[in-house]
Amino acid sequence: MNEFQQRIAASFAAQGLMATLGARLALVVEGEVHIEMPFSTHLSQQQGFVHAGAITSIVDSACGYAALTRSPPGCEIVTAEFKTNFMRPAMGTRFLAVGKVQNAGRMLTVCTGEVRAYTGDGPDYKVVALMQATMVNVPAGA
């Protein structure tokens, strides 16, 4: 495991929300991070779909950690802005948030993300949400 993968794994482990959601890191490479979350009725809204808040949380984190792979040493990432489009109800047995860096600047990083819903163990999925996000490099501990 390289330095940024270790840094991201440690930061992810410190996030109480990701633990509450049952989420886990599935892939960490430069400029791209995947976060997987299983379906749980504890995460559902009144119609039985996974709540938009849970979906948004995992894709925001995937984008943020993707940005962290491209940030300078000694920096952390905070979200400045995001927009999420929900394409269809979040129905599935598991969800995969994919965050990708589109442009990494000195202070700001622009990312895109998508959340894929899987209904079984196979490779087939449907995209349930798309995100555009702006992340900010901040000094660690700020």
Residue frames as qw, qx, qy, qz and C-alpha x, y, z in Angstrom:
[[0.000, 0.891, 0.454, 0.000, 0.00, 0.00, 0.00],
 [0.440, 0.394, -0.027, 0.806, 1.47, 3.37, -1.00],
 [0.163, -0.095, -0.412, 0.892, 1.49, 6.59, 1.05],
 [0.374, -0.074, -0.087, -0.920, -1.77, 8.12, -0.23],
 [0.656, -0.217, -0.652, -0.310, -3.60, 4.79, 0.09],
 [0.480, -0.221, -0.676, 0.514, -2.47, 4.53, 3.72],
 [0.020, 0.038, 0.209, -0.977, -3.47, 8.15, 4.34],
 [0.522, -0.141, -0.346, -0.767, -6.93, 7.57, 2.86],
 [0.641, -0.229, -0.732, -0.021, -7.46, 4.28, 4.71],
 [0.325, -0.184, -0.586, 0.719, -6.60, 5.96, 8.03],
 [0.211, 0.016, 0.041, -0.977, -8.88, 8.92, 7.33],
 [0.589, -0.171, -0.560, -0.557, -11.73, 6.67, 6.20],
 [0.555, -0.226, -0.763, 0.242, -11.40, 4.56, 9.38],
 [0.152, -0.163, -0.448, 0.866, -11.80, 7.75, 11.45],
 [0.344, -0.127, -0.257, -0.894, -15.14, 8.64, 9.81],
 [0.316, 0.110, 0.794, -0.507, -17.99, 7.62, 12.07],
 [0.628, 0.401, 0.065, -0.663, -20.58, 8.20, 9.36],
 [0.527, 0.391, -0.687, -0.312, -19.00, 5.71, 6.97],
 [0.062, 0.084, -0.955, 0.279, -19.00, 3.08, 9.75],
 [0.439, 0.257, 0.519, -0.687, -22.64, 3.89, 10.55],
 [0.650, 0.456, -0.196, -0.575, -23.55, 3.39, 6.88],
 [0.884, -0.051, 0.462, 0.051, -21.64, 0.08, 6.73],
 [0.586, 0.793, -0.162, -0.039, -19.47, 1.53, 3.94],
 [0.759, -0.381, 0.350, 0.395, -15.99, 0.33, 3.03],
 [0.133, 0.721, -0.470, -0.492, -13.21, 1.42, 0.70],
 [0.905, 0.256, 0.337, -0.038, -13.31, -0.78, -2.40],
 [0.732, 0.385, 0.147, 0.542, -10.61, 0.88, -4.56],
 [0.191, -0.922, 0.068, 0.331, -8.04, 3.63, -4.06],
 [0.700, 0.200, 0.282, 0.625, -5.90, 4.66, -7.03],
 [0.204, -0.292, 0.025, 0.934, -4.55, 8.06, -8.03],
 [0.233, 0.065, -0.278, -0.930, -7.49, 10.24, -9.01],
 [0.652, -0.176, -0.490, -0.551, -10.19, 7.65, -8.32],
 [0.134, -0.143, 0.835, -0.514, -11.79, 6.14, -5.22],
 [0.565, -0.260, -0.627, -0.469, -14.63, 3.62, -4.88],
 [0.249, -0.165, 0.685, -0.665, -16.73, 3.24, -1.74],
 [0.429, -0.201, -0.812, -0.342, -19.13, 0.31, -1.37],
 [0.360, -0.129, 0.500, -0.777, -22.22, 0.27, 0.85],
 [0.065, -0.222, -0.966, -0.113, -24.60, -2.66, 1.40],
 [0.415, -0.479, -0.363, -0.683, -28.36, -2.18, 1.42],
 [0.186, -0.178, -0.794, 0.550, -29.87, -1.85, 4.86],
 [0.183, -0.730, -0.602, -0.266, -33.44, -1.07, 5.88],
 [0.424, -0.668, -0.258, 0.554, -31.84, 1.27, 8.46],
 [0.241, -0.279, 0.287, 0.884, -30.78, 3.47, 5.53],
 [0.129, 0.460, 0.748, 0.460, -34.14, 3.53, 3.76],
 [0.219, -0.025, 0.062, -0.973, -36.64, 6.28, 3.28],
 [0.560, 0.124, 0.485, -0.661, -40.43, 5.90, 3.60],
 [0.795, 0.390, -0.157, -0.438, -40.84, 4.11, 0.24],
 [0.950, -0.148, 0.261, 0.081, -38.13, 1.53, 0.96],
 [0.675, 0.627, -0.141, 0.362, -35.39, 2.98, -1.26],
 [0.632, -0.223, -0.232, 0.705, -32.01, 3.92, 0.18],
 [0.085, -0.915, -0.253, 0.304, -32.27, 7.48, 1.47],
 [0.491, 0.804, -0.015, 0.334, -30.74, 10.25, -0.65],
 [0.304, -0.881, 0.335, -0.140, -28.67, 11.31, 2.36],
 [0.800, -0.312, 0.487, 0.161, -26.89, 7.94, 2.47],
 [0.755, 0.488, 0.293, 0.325, -26.32, 7.93, -1.29],
 [0.200, 0.934, -0.093, 0.280, -25.01, 11.49, -1.24],
 [0.537, -0.761, 0.364, -0.007, -22.74, 10.74, 1.71],
 [0.833, -0.133, 0.444, 0.301, -20.89, 7.89, 0.03],
 [0.630, 0.599, 0.242, 0.431, -20.41, 9.70, -3.29],
 [0.073, -0.967, 0.144, -0.200, -19.29, 12.91, -1.54],
 [0.653, -0.606, 0.439, 0.118, -16.71, 10.86, 0.38],
 [0.825, 0.202, 0.395, 0.350, -15.60, 9.05, -2.79],
 [0.398, 0.833, 0.078, 0.377, -15.06, 12.40, -4.53],
 [0.317, -0.907, 0.248, -0.122, -13.28, 13.84, -1.50],
 [0.759, -0.402, 0.466, 0.212, -10.92, 10.90, -1.20],
 [0.734, 0.485, 0.281, 0.383, -10.26, 10.95, -4.95],
 [0.134, 0.940, -0.083, 0.304, -9.25, 14.61, -4.49],
 [0.583, -0.738, 0.341, 0.015, -7.03, 13.64, -1.56],
 [0.884, 0.040, 0.316, 0.341, -5.05, 11.31, -3.83],
 [0.532, 0.590, 0.168, 0.584, -4.01, 14.41, -5.80],
 [0.251, -0.957, -0.041, -0.142, -3.57, 16.87, -2.92],
 [0.325, 0.670, -0.525, 0.412, -0.20, 18.16, -1.70],
 [0.601, -0.150, -0.680, 0.392, 1.42, 16.51, 1.33],
 [0.164, -0.151, -0.478, 0.849, 0.21, 17.98, 4.62],
 [0.386, -0.035, -0.138, -0.911, -3.25, 18.74, 3.25],
 [0.281, 0.312, 0.878, -0.230, -6.68, 17.38, 3.92],
 [0.080, -0.259, -0.596, -0.756, -9.83, 17.86, 1.87],
 [0.243, 0.418, 0.616, -0.623, -13.14, 19.51, 2.67],
 [0.273, 0.537, 0.706, 0.372, -16.13, 19.84, 0.38],
 [0.015, -0.196, -0.024, 0.980, -16.87, 23.36, -0.86],
 [0.577, 0.305, -0.001, -0.758, -19.84, 22.54, -3.07],
 [0.163, -0.008, 0.946, 0.279, -21.67, 19.69, -4.74],
 [0.633, 0.188, -0.055, -0.749, -24.71, 19.02, -6.85],
 [0.270, -0.038, 0.962, 0.012, -26.34, 15.63, -7.01],
 [0.611, 0.132, -0.310, -0.717, -28.79, 14.41, -9.62],
 [0.508, -0.040, 0.826, -0.240, -30.82, 11.34, -8.68],
 [0.249, 0.207, -0.699, -0.638, -31.53, 9.32, -11.80],
 [0.683, -0.221, -0.590, -0.369, -33.82, 6.64, -10.36],
 [0.723, -0.610, 0.122, -0.302, -34.77, 5.16, -6.98],
 [0.094, 0.585, -0.785, 0.181, -31.82, 3.68, -5.10],
 [0.923, -0.121, 0.188, -0.313, -32.84, 0.03, -5.12],
 [0.653, 0.470, -0.589, 0.074, -30.30, -2.75, -4.92],
 [0.886, -0.370, -0.241, 0.143, -28.43, -5.13, -2.67],
 [0.598, -0.440, 0.036, 0.669, -25.27, -2.98, -2.71],
 [0.273, 0.956, 0.104, 0.011, -24.17, 0.41, -3.93],
 [0.720, -0.089, 0.117, 0.678, -20.82, 1.55, -5.31],
 [0.067, 0.975, 0.046, -0.208, -19.85, 5.22, -5.26],
 [0.749, 0.181, 0.192, 0.608, -17.15, 6.10, -7.79],
 [0.077, -0.949, -0.017, 0.306, -15.36, 9.42, -7.32],
 [0.746, 0.263, 0.226, 0.569, -12.99, 10.73, -10.02],
 [0.219, -0.655, 0.056, 0.721, -10.80, 13.81, -10.23],
 [0.570, 0.727, 0.340, 0.176, -11.46, 15.87, -13.33],
 [0.377, 0.715, -0.160, 0.566, -9.07, 18.73, -12.53],
 [0.682, -0.563, -0.267, 0.383, -6.72, 19.20, -9.58],
 [0.233, 0.834, -0.084, 0.494, -5.53, 22.75, -8.98],
 [0.294, 0.353, -0.566, 0.685, -3.43, 24.30, -6.26],
 [0.268, -0.104, 0.523, -0.802, -6.42, 25.00, -3.97],
 [0.722, 0.187, 0.255, -0.615, -9.49, 23.47, -5.62],
 [0.101, -0.119, 0.943, 0.294, -10.17, 20.06, -7.13],
 [0.661, 0.172, -0.057, -0.728, -13.18, 19.38, -9.32],
 [0.183, -0.096, 0.978, -0.001, -14.54, 15.84, -9.17],
 [0.668, -0.025, -0.324, -0.670, -17.37, 13.86, -10.66],
 [0.233, -0.142, 0.915, -0.298, -19.04, 10.91, -9.03],
 [0.652, -0.077, -0.452, -0.604, -21.65, 8.32, -9.68],
 [0.476, -0.201, 0.749, -0.415, -23.45, 5.78, -7.54],
 [0.489, 0.133, -0.753, -0.420, -24.13, 2.37, -9.05],
 [0.707, -0.181, 0.433, -0.529, -26.83, 0.05, -7.72],
 [0.289, 0.233, -0.911, -0.179, -26.23, -3.70, -8.01],
 [0.783, -0.203, 0.026, -0.587, -28.99, -6.26, -7.50],
 [0.996, -0.091, -0.012, 0.015, -26.79, -9.36, -7.38],
 [0.672, -0.510, 0.350, 0.407, -23.23, -10.56, -7.48],
 [0.686, 0.425, 0.395, 0.439, -22.86, -9.94, -11.22],
 [0.385, -0.095, 0.119, 0.910, -21.37, -6.98, -13.03],
 [0.005, -0.602, -0.535, -0.592, -24.70, -5.44, -14.08],
 [0.197, -0.445, -0.463, 0.741, -25.69, -2.17, -12.41],
 [0.128, 0.812, 0.425, 0.380, -27.82, 0.93, -12.84],
 [0.275, 0.157, -0.230, 0.920, -26.57, 4.43, -12.13],
 [0.241, -0.722, -0.644, 0.074, -28.82, 5.95, -9.47],
 [0.174, -0.947, -0.103, 0.251, -27.03, 9.26, -8.86],
 [0.635, 0.447, 0.004, 0.630, -24.48, 11.61, -10.44],
 [0.396, -0.834, -0.141, 0.357, -22.45, 14.23, -8.57],
 [0.475, 0.640, -0.097, 0.596, -20.35, 17.24, -9.53],
 [0.619, -0.731, -0.189, 0.215, -18.22, 18.40, -6.60],
 [0.318, 0.765, -0.298, 0.475, -15.62, 21.03, -5.74],
 [0.816, -0.443, -0.242, 0.280, -13.12, 20.07, -3.05],
 [0.029, 0.932, -0.240, 0.270, -10.73, 22.38, -1.20],
 [0.722, 0.109, -0.477, 0.490, -7.18, 21.60, -0.01],
 [0.386, -0.857, 0.089, -0.331, -6.80, 22.70, 3.63],
 [0.173, 0.543, -0.742, 0.355, -3.80, 22.32, 5.94],
 [0.640, -0.224, -0.734, 0.049, -4.03, 19.12, 8.00],
 [0.401, -0.368, -0.606, 0.580, -5.45, 19.82, 11.44],
 [0.013, -0.146, -0.053, -0.988, -6.97, 23.16, 10.39]]
